Amino acid sequence: MFDLIKRFHKDESGAVTVDWVVLTAAIVGLGIAVLASVRTGVEDVAGKIESALTSAEVGTLGKLN
């Protein structure tokens, strides 16, 4: 019984998986935080682009030789 407990205590096969899960969760969390902080600026720029394109007029080309 003690040998089984010692082997279980020394076994680290799942530790790498836990590390990757924690690392992935941290990356996803940082991505969400970046998107939340940039969101208003992107919406402002998108609104300015929309108004510029809405008020733009298409010009005609002159005669090409």
N, C-alpha and C positions, 0 to 999 in steps of 0.2 A: 504494500500500500504506500509506503514511504517513497519507494522508487517511482511509482506513478506520479506522486505529488512533485517530486524533484524534477522529473522529466517535463511535467506540465509547466513548472515554474521557469525552466530554462528554455522552453520552446518559444521562439519569437517569430513564427511564421505569419501570424496575423498582424504583427506590429507594423509592417510595411504598409499593409492595406489601410490601417487606421491613419498612418501618417499621410497617405495620399488623399484619403477622405477629408482630413482636416485641411490640407493644403488646397484642395479643390473648393471646399466651402469658403476658405479665406479669399480665394481669387474671385469667386462668384459674389461674395459680399462686397469686395472692393469695386467690382464692376457695377453693382447696383448703386453704391455710394457715388461713384463718378457720374453715372447717368443722372442721378437725382440732383447733383450739384450743377450739371451742365444744361439741364433741361430748359430752364427759363431763358438762358442765353440763346439756345438753338431756336426756341419758339419765337423770340424777338427777331432774330435774323431771318427766319422763314417768313415772318409777317412782312418784313421790309422787302424781301425778294418778291413776295406775292403782290404787294402794292406797286412795285416798280414794273413788274411784268403786266399787271392789269392796265396801268396807265401808258404803257408803251404803244407806239403806233408803228405799223409796217410801212416802210418807205418804198417807193417805186424806183427801179433802176432806169438809168438813161439808156439811150441807144448804144449798143456795142458795135464797134467797127471791126 
